[in-house]
Amino acid sequence: MTATERDPGLQPERTRLAWRRTTLSCTVVALLAVRQALYGGAGPAAIVAASLSALAWLGFLRVAHLRMLGMGTARPRPLSPRGALTAAACTVALSACAAAMLF
């Protein structure tokens, strides 16, 4: 094996699986948020909350999909600061929607 070759082992697969688990959790949270928002009636506030939850979920889904695709190479590039910020912002947005619906 030369210095330029790299045996990634199972690390990319574990990372890909972690992104899939996180995406699944994010999907469940978004669906529960939409269900809760529309449960009492589809008023304007509920429509806005459901739309924001769906938008945050789509943003996270895009970041996760691009990251999982990047794991297919022998030397995956690190997650960009923009991607990390987007994923964090989407997670915080979903958390804020969930917290707002509880109160």
N, C-alpha and C positions, 0 to 999 in steps of 0.2 A: 504494500500500500504506500503510495507516495504522499508527500506532505499536503498536496492539494486535494486529495481524496479524503472523504470523511465518512465514517460509519456512524450514521445518526442513531443506530439502535432503535429503541422503541419510543424515544422522547417525542418525535413528531406525532406518532400515533396517540400517545397519552395527551398531548396538547390538543390535538384534533378532537379527541373524545371529551376533553374538558370543555372546549368551546361548544360542542353539541349539547352537553348537559346544561350548560349555562343558557344556551339558546332555548332549550326545552323549558327551563324554569322561567325564562323571560316570557315565553309564549303563554304559559299557564297564568302568570301574573297579569299579562295584558288581557287575556280572555276573561279572567275573573273581574278585572277592572271594568271592562266593557259590560259584562253581565250585571255588575253592581250598579253601574251608571244607568243602565236601561231598565233595571228592575222596578223602580218606582214610577216609571213613566218616562217617555222620551221628551223631556223638556229641553229647552235650549242649553241649560248648563250640563245636562246629561249628554247631549250630543257633542258638545265641546270637549267634555272629559273623555268620552269614548274616542273621539277623533284624535285627541292628544295622546292617548294611550296607544292607539294604533300607529300613529306617526313615530312615537318613541320605539315601539316594537320593530317597525320597519327599519329604522336607523340602526338599531342594534343588530338586526338580522343581516343587514348589508355588511357591517363591520365584521361580524362573525364569519360570514360566508367568504369574504375576501381573505380573512386570516386563515381559514381552513384550506383554501386553495393554495395559499402561500406555503403551507406545511408540506406540500407534495415534492418540494425540491430537496436536494441533498444538504444544501446550506440555506435554510429559510432565513429571510430577512427579518430583522426585529420588527415588532409592531410599531408603526409610526406614531409620533406624538399626537397627530391629528386623529388617528384611529383610536388610540387609547382615550383621548378626550371625548370623542363621540360616544364610545361604549360607556364611559363613566357618566356622561351627561344623560344618555338614554336610560341608564339604570337609575339614576337619581330622579329623573322625570317620572318613571314608572312608580318609584317608591313614594314620591310626593303625591301622585294621583291616588295611590292606594291609601296613604295616610289621610288625605283630604276626604276620601269616601267613608272612612271610619268615623270621622267626627262630624 
